[in-house]
Amino acid sequence: MDFRKVHIAAVIPAYRVERDIQNVICGLPPFLAHIIVVDDASPDSTADHVTASAKEDERVVLIRHDQNQGVGGAMVTGFRKALELGAQIVVKLDGDDQMDPVHIPTLVTPLLLGKADYVKGNRFRDFRSLRRMPIVRRLGNMALSFMAKMATGYWNTFDPTNGFFAVRAEVLAKLPLDRIDRGYFFETSMLANLYLLDAFVLDVPIPARYGGEISSLSIRRVLFEFPIKLFSTFLRRITLKYYLYDFSMMSVYLLVGIPLLVFGLIFGSIKWIHYASINVPAPTGTVMLATLSVLLGIQILLSAIEIDMNSVPKGPLTEKFE
């Protein structure tokens, strides 16, 4: 397959990567039309190294932020530049040399063939790479992956924080880039917004390369920041998908199941405390009312989850490149 027939651009967010950025740029395949490096106000000599690379490779475009905006902010800047340059496919990889450029064709090929709108790497498909993954990242990604499935609606994907991906420009242009998270929630935020476009996301097994660097995915962020953002993303998705864009049985199930479950739990707890405090057995009718409310609420919500899992986009919005 001749990748040169399509305008493919790579976007690299760069922050404190002076040691690796030139190796990353030198390792990129020749079929890339542009290499856009966004220096996110890095305090080291990252920008100098990129400038040196640009003198040897005319494809390199350096953009510098005056203030640090986070990986998401750097990517939004890079996305806009890639669209401005006429890119048809945009590949994202980091500047710390953890993502092997040899796998870029694996990401790009499904997009060229019209089999997906967005292709992302999945480190959990490669067991040898998984064993080398630092334990903090492994545990954090496993916990986040399940929560991200629920939040984004992409129940068929895994490893949501994987930042090695490629996207069709037509789909990228439709994304509300101003709503994309500017921090480490960037990748999950991308998925959440892609879902609302009904874009088809494909996971491909791609191992990561780990050196001696310290993980930036902190325990505090995993335990406190991410769950809050995931819950907010979940509520936004459900509200837009099932109450503003459409109204289906899923909408009805949520309207019925949640109140039933909440009523059963609260009513049952109050009555249990009351009758326990006076040392009198609760009436059968009271027990049955609380129990049936909880059971019916759970059953209805399980049906809602099944509908949601079957609502994952099943086909791409884009077509094969001619």
DODOVEX-813079 format. One record per residue (C-alpha): residue in three letters; y, x, z. Coordinates in nm, 2 decimals. Each point is the difference from the previous one (the first is absolute). Layout:
<sites>
- ALA|Y|X|Z
...
</sites>
This chain:
<sites>
- MET|0.00|0.00|0.00
- ASP|0.34|0.14|-0.10
- PHE|0.23|-0.06|0.29
- ARG|0.29|0.15|-0.19
- LYS|0.04|-0.32|-0.20
- VAL|0.13|-0.17|0.31
- HIS|0.31|0.09|0.20
- ILE|-0.14|0.10|0.34
- ALA|0.23|0.12|0.28
- ALA|-0.09|0.14|0.34
- VAL|0.22|-0.06|0.30
- ILE|-0.03|0.24|0.30
- PRO|0.18|-0.07|0.33
- ALA|0.08|0.34|0.15
- TYR|0.09|0.07|0.36
- ARG|-0.08|0.33|0.18
- VAL|-0.24|0.11|-0.28
- GLU|0.15|0.33|-0.10
- ARG|-0.34|0.17|0.04
- ASP|-0.19|-0.23|-0.24
- ILE|0.24|-0.17|-0.24
- GLN|-0.01|0.27|-0.27
- ASN|-0.38|0.00|0.00
- VAL|0.00|-0.38|-0.03
- ILE|0.24|0.01|-0.30
- CYS|-0.19|0.28|-0.17
- GLY|-0.33|-0.19|0.04
- LEU|0.12|-0.32|-0.17
- PRO|-0.16|-0.07|-0.34
- PRO|0.19|0.06|-0.32
- PHE|-0.02|-0.36|-0.12
- LEU|0.26|-0.11|0.26
- ALA|0.33|-0.06|-0.17
- HIS|0.21|0.04|0.31
- ILE|-0.04|0.14|0.35
- ILE|0.25|-0.16|0.23
- VAL|0.04|0.17|0.34
- VAL|0.21|-0.18|0.26
- ASP|0.13|0.24|0.26
- ASP|0.04|-0.23|0.30
- ALA|0.27|0.22|0.17
- SER|-0.26|0.26|0.09
- PRO|0.15|0.26|0.24
- ASP|-0.21|0.28|-0.14
- SER|0.01|0.16|-0.35
- THR|-0.20|-0.27|-0.17
- ALA|0.28|-0.07|-0.25
- ASP|0.04|0.37|-0.09
- HIS|-0.37|0.02|-0.09
- VAL|0.02|-0.31|-0.21
- THR|0.30|0.14|-0.18
- ALA|-0.19|0.31|-0.07
- SER|-0.29|-0.20|-0.14
- ALA|0.25|-0.20|-0.22
- LYS|0.11|0.32|-0.17
- GLU|-0.36|0.06|-0.11
- ASP|-0.10|-0.36|-0.07
- GLU|0.26|-0.23|-0.18
- ARG|-0.19|-0.31|0.11
- VAL|0.11|0.05|0.37
- VAL|0.28|-0.22|0.11
- LEU|0.15|0.06|0.35
- ILE|0.17|-0.27|0.19
- ARG|0.16|0.08|0.34
- HIS|0.07|-0.24|0.29
- ASP|0.30|0.08|0.22
- GLN|-0.17|-0.18|0.29
- ASN|-0.37|-0.03|0.08
- GLN|-0.12|-0.35|-0.11
- GLY|-0.37|0.04|0.07
- VAL|-0.29|0.01|-0.25
- GLY|0.06|-0.36|-0.11
- GLY|0.37|0.07|-0.06
- ALA|-0.09|0.31|-0.20
- MET|-0.25|-0.19|-0.21
- VAL|0.24|-0.28|-0.08
- THR|0.24|0.25|-0.13
- GLY|-0.27|0.16|-0.20
- PHE|-0.12|-0.33|-0.14
- ARG|0.34|-0.09|-0.12
- LYS|0.04|0.34|-0.17
- ALA|-0.34|-0.04|-0.17
- LEU|0.09|-0.34|-0.13
- GLU|0.33|0.14|-0.12
- LEU|-0.18|0.27|-0.19
- GLY|-0.22|-0.25|-0.17
- ALA|-0.33|0.06|0.18
- GLN|-0.29|-0.23|-0.09
- ILE|-0.22|0.11|0.29
- VAL|0.12|0.15|0.33
- VAL|-0.22|0.23|0.21
- LYS|0.08|0.07|0.36
- LEU|-0.13|0.30|0.19
- ASP|0.13|0.20|0.30
- GLY|0.15|0.34|0.00
- ASP|-0.23|0.15|0.27
- ASP|-0.28|0.08|-0.24
- GLN|-0.25|-0.24|0.16
- MET|-0.05|-0.20|-0.32
- ASP|-0.18|0.18|-0.28
- PRO|0.17|-0.06|-0.33
- VAL|-0.34|0.03|-0.18
- HIS|-0.05|-0.36|0.11
- ILE|0.31|-0.14|-0.17
- PRO|-0.20|-0.10|-0.31
- THR|-0.23|-0.21|0.23
- LEU|0.31|-0.19|0.11
- VAL|0.16|-0.04|-0.33
- THR|-0.30|-0.09|-0.22
- PRO|-0.05|-0.36|0.14
- LEU|0.37|-0.06|-0.06
- LEU|-0.02|0.12|-0.36
- LEU|-0.30|-0.22|-0.07
- GLY|0.17|-0.31|0.15
- LYS|-0.25|-0.03|0.28
- ALA|0.25|0.01|0.29
- ASP|0.37|-0.01|0.08
- TYR|-0.02|0.24|0.29
- VAL|-0.26|0.26|0.07
- LYS|-0.03|0.17|0.34
- GLY|-0.22|0.27|0.14
- ASN|-0.25|-0.07|0.27
- ARG|-0.10|0.29|0.22
- PHE|-0.27|-0.20|0.18
- ARG|-0.22|-0.01|-0.31
- ASP|-0.06|0.38|0.01
- PHE|-0.22|0.08|0.31
- ARG|0.05|0.38|-0.03
- SER|0.38|-0.04|-0.01
- LEU|-0.03|-0.26|0.29
- ARG|-0.17|0.26|0.22
- ARG|0.28|0.24|-0.06
- MET|0.27|-0.26|0.08
- PRO|0.17|0.07|0.34
- ILE|-0.13|-0.24|0.26
- VAL|0.34|-0.15|0.07
- ARG|0.04|-0.09|-0.36
- ARG|-0.35|-0.14|-0.03
- LEU|0.04|-0.23|0.30
- GLY|0.35|-0.10|-0.09
- ASN|-0.09|-0.09|-0.36
- MET|-0.31|-0.19|0.10
- ALA|0.19|-0.22|0.25
- LEU|0.29|-0.04|-0.24
- SER|-0.21|-0.09|-0.30
- PHE|-0.14|-0.32|0.15
- MET|0.34|-0.11|0.12
- ALA|0.15|0.08|-0.34
- LYS|-0.26|-0.21|-0.18
- MET|0.12|-0.30|0.20
- ALA|0.37|0.08|-0.03
- THR|0.01|0.08|-0.37
- GLY|-0.27|-0.24|-0.13
- TYR|-0.19|0.27|-0.18
- TRP|-0.33|-0.04|0.18
- ASN|-0.18|0.20|-0.26
- THR|0.19|0.33|0.06
- PHE|-0.03|0.26|0.27
- ASP|0.20|0.31|0.12
- PRO|0.34|-0.18|-0.04
- THR|0.20|0.31|0.11
- ASN|-0.13|0.21|-0.29
- GLY|0.31|0.11|-0.18
- PHE|-0.18|0.12|-0.32
- PHE|0.04|-0.28|-0.25
- ALA|0.12|-0.10|-0.35
- VAL|0.18|-0.32|-0.11
- ARG|0.09|-0.15|-0.33
- ALA|0.38|0.00|-0.06
- GLU|0.01|-0.36|-0.10
- VAL|-0.13|-0.10|0.35
- LEU|0.21|0.26|0.18
- ALA|0.31|-0.14|-0.17
- LYS|-0.08|-0.35|0.15
- LEU|-0.03|0.13|0.35
- PRO|0.30|-0.07|0.24
- LEU|0.05|0.37|0.07
- ASP|0.27|-0.08|0.25
- ARG|-0.27|-0.17|0.22
- ILE|-0.24|0.30|-0.01
- ASP|-0.03|0.16|0.34
- ARG|0.18|0.33|0.02
- GLY|-0.23|0.16|0.25
- TYR|-0.37|0.07|0.05
- PHE|-0.08|-0.37|-0.06
- PHE|0.09|0.06|-0.36
- GLU|-0.34|-0.02|-0.16
- THR|-0.10|-0.32|0.18
- SER|0.34|-0.15|-0.08
- MET|-0.07|0.08|-0.37
- LEU|-0.33|-0.19|0.02
- ALA|0.16|-0.30|0.18
- ASN|0.26|-0.04|-0.28
- LEU|-0.25|0.06|-0.28
- TYR|-0.21|-0.29|0.14
- LEU|0.29|-0.24|-0.03
- LEU|0.02|0.10|-0.36
- ASP|-0.37|-0.07|-0.04
- ALA|-0.06|0.36|-0.12
- PHE|-0.36|0.13|-0.02
- VAL|-0.06|0.30|0.22
- LEU|-0.29|0.23|-0.05
- ASP|-0.15|0.25|0.24
- VAL|-0.15|0.33|-0.13
- PRO|-0.17|0.26|0.20
- ILE|0.22|0.31|0.03
- PRO|-0.05|0.26|0.27
- ALA|0.30|0.16|0.18
- ARG|0.05|0.37|0.08
- TYR|0.08|0.09|0.36
- GLY|0.13|0.32|0.12
- GLY|0.13|0.10|0.34
- GLU|0.30|-0.24|0.00
- ILE|0.07|-0.24|0.28
- SER|-0.04|-0.36|-0.08
- SER|0.32|-0.20|-0.02
- LEU|-0.18|-0.32|0.07
- SER|0.06|-0.01|0.37
- ILE|-0.20|-0.20|0.26
- ARG|0.32|-0.17|0.11
- ARG|0.07|-0.12|-0.36
- VAL|-0.36|-0.12|-0.04
- LEU|0.00|-0.19|0.33
- PHE|0.35|-0.14|0.02
- GLU|0.20|0.01|-0.32
- PHE|-0.26|-0.08|-0.26
- PRO|-0.15|-0.31|0.16
- ILE|0.35|-0.15|0.04
- LYS|0.08|0.06|-0.37
- LEU|-0.35|-0.12|-0.11
- PHE|0.04|-0.32|0.19
- SER|0.34|-0.06|-0.15
- THR|-0.14|0.08|-0.35
- PHE|-0.28|-0.25|0.07
- LEU|0.23|-0.28|0.10
- ARG|0.23|0.06|-0.30
- ARG|-0.30|0.00|-0.24
- ILE|-0.15|-0.32|0.14
- THR|0.34|-0.18|0.00
- LEU|0.08|0.10|-0.36
- LYS|-0.35|-0.03|-0.15
- TYR|-0.11|-0.32|0.16
- TYR|0.32|-0.19|0.08
- LEU|0.27|0.10|-0.24
- TYR|-0.18|0.11|-0.32
- ASP|-0.29|-0.25|0.04
- PHE|-0.15|-0.26|0.24
- SER|-0.38|-0.02|0.01
- MET|-0.29|-0.07|0.24
- MET|0.07|0.34|0.15
- SER|0.35|-0.13|0.10
- VAL|-0.16|-0.31|0.16
- TYR|-0.26|0.20|0.18
- LEU|0.26|0.22|0.16
- LEU|0.21|-0.30|0.10
- VAL|-0.30|-0.17|0.17
- GLY|-0.21|0.30|0.12
- ILE|0.27|0.19|0.19
- PRO|0.13|-0.29|0.21
- LEU|-0.35|-0.11|0.08
- LEU|-0.10|0.35|0.12
- VAL|0.33|0.05|0.20
- PHE|-0.03|-0.34|0.16
- GLY|-0.36|0.05|0.09
- LEU|0.07|0.34|0.16
- ILE|0.31|-0.11|0.19
- PHE|-0.13|-0.34|0.11
- GLY|-0.34|0.14|0.10
- SER|0.16|0.29|0.20
- ILE|0.24|-0.23|0.18
- LYS|-0.27|-0.25|0.09
- TRP|-0.24|0.27|0.11
- ILE|0.26|0.16|0.23
- HIS|0.09|-0.35|0.14
- TYR|-0.35|-0.11|0.08
- ALA|-0.11|0.34|0.13
- SER|0.30|0.00|0.24
- ILE|-0.11|-0.33|0.15
- ASN|-0.37|0.09|-0.01
- VAL|-0.09|-0.30|-0.21
- PRO|-0.22|0.00|-0.31
- ALA|0.20|-0.08|-0.31
- PRO|-0.08|-0.34|-0.17
- THR|-0.24|0.02|-0.29
- GLY|0.26|-0.15|-0.23
- THR|0.26|0.26|0.09
- VAL|-0.25|0.28|-0.07
- MET|-0.11|-0.15|-0.33
- LEU|0.35|-0.05|-0.12
- ALA|0.09|0.36|0.06
- THR|-0.33|0.13|-0.14
- LEU|0.01|-0.21|-0.32
- SER|0.36|0.09|-0.06
- VAL|-0.08|0.38|0.02
- LEU|-0.32|-0.03|-0.21
- LEU|0.16|-0.22|-0.27
- GLY|0.31|0.23|-0.01
- ILE|-0.22|0.31|-0.04
- GLN|-0.22|-0.17|-0.27
- ILE|0.31|-0.11|-0.20
- LEU|0.16|0.34|0.02
- LEU|-0.32|0.17|-0.12
- SER|0.01|-0.23|-0.30
- ALA|0.36|0.10|-0.06
- ILE|-0.10|0.37|0.02
- GLU|-0.27|-0.06|-0.26
- ILE|0.25|-0.16|-0.23
- ASP|0.24|0.29|0.05
- MET|-0.27|0.26|-0.07
- ASN|-0.08|-0.18|-0.33
- SER|0.36|0.00|-0.10
- VAL|0.02|0.37|-0.07
- PRO|0.15|0.06|-0.35
- LYS|-0.30|0.03|-0.23
- GLY|0.16|0.12|-0.33
- PRO|0.28|0.23|-0.11
- LEU|0.34|-0.13|-0.11
- THR|0.03|0.28|-0.25
- GLU|-0.20|0.07|-0.32
- LYS|-0.16|0.31|-0.16
- PHE|0.23|0.25|-0.16
- GLU|-0.03|0.01|-0.37
</sites>
